[in-house]
Amino acid sequence: MKEKIIAPSLLAADFANLQRDIETVNNSEAQWFHIDIMDGVFVPNISFGMPVLKAIQKHAKKPLDVHLMIVDPDRYIKDFAALGADHLTVHFEACTHLHRTLQAIKAEGMKAGVAINPHTNVDLLKDVIKDIDIVLIMSVNPGFGGQSFIEHTYNKVRRLKEMILNQNAETLIEIDGGVTNKNALELTKAGADVLVAGSFVFKAENQLETIKDLKNLANS
Ligand SMILES: O=C(CO)[C@H](O)[C@H](O)COP(=O)(O)O
């Protein structure tokens, strides 16, 4: 079995101590950094943009998994590549020409991801699944950390996994929102490969142990 990936979301980090929290992830058993970019238009919140990503990139020693919650993401593909993003995930709901967007991301040397909101049916990805490196299933409505996990997500994971296997694709399934030790195992059993965890990691007293336990659970 492929090792399951834990990606702590820096959205829940202490921004006044961002370098400290980045070092925590560097020293942990997590494999990726998850970075949420929000524009206040696609989602009702603004997180941070290019200058902060540049600062993160200087210290982060693991792949940067960048999740764009923005309208018109095509405008910024080259900028995110230049800033060191390893994976660039755009929202299905924000792309008119999704296939073209995926090609543009790959042309810049990044892995191409597609995020879907809780209301978006996974079947809509059927014709492009082989072009997608990562499908990010939002298990909360995007825009804010600390929300409760939407239980319907398990069904979406199972259906998506079936589609991936049927088409012999190598797409990874990533889950983002409300991930904790209460749902990690059921998610990976359903077919999830990557778990994003923000509040559960950064609000914990012992963050290194929390990441380690979550990873063990996901892989059990
Ligand atoms: O994309 C996001 C919000 O739109 C966050 O990555 C996600 O919500 C993770 O935070 P938490 O684990 O606290 O739910």
The ligand as a Gaussian input file, in Angstrom:
#p B3LYP/6-31G(d) Opt

LIG

0 1
 O       -9.024000      24.993000       2.584000
 C       -9.233000      25.279000       3.718000
 C      -10.314000      26.226000       4.084000
 O      -10.945000      26.635000       2.923000
 C       -8.371000      24.707000       4.825000
 O       -7.213000      24.083000       4.278000
 C       -9.130000      23.687000       5.598000
 O      -10.309000      24.214000       6.076000
 C       -8.273000      23.078000       6.689000
 O       -8.548000      23.615000       7.875000
 P       -9.166000      22.757000       9.068000
 O       -8.361000      21.507000       9.149000
 O       -8.998000      23.675000      10.221000
 O      -10.603000      22.473000       8.711000

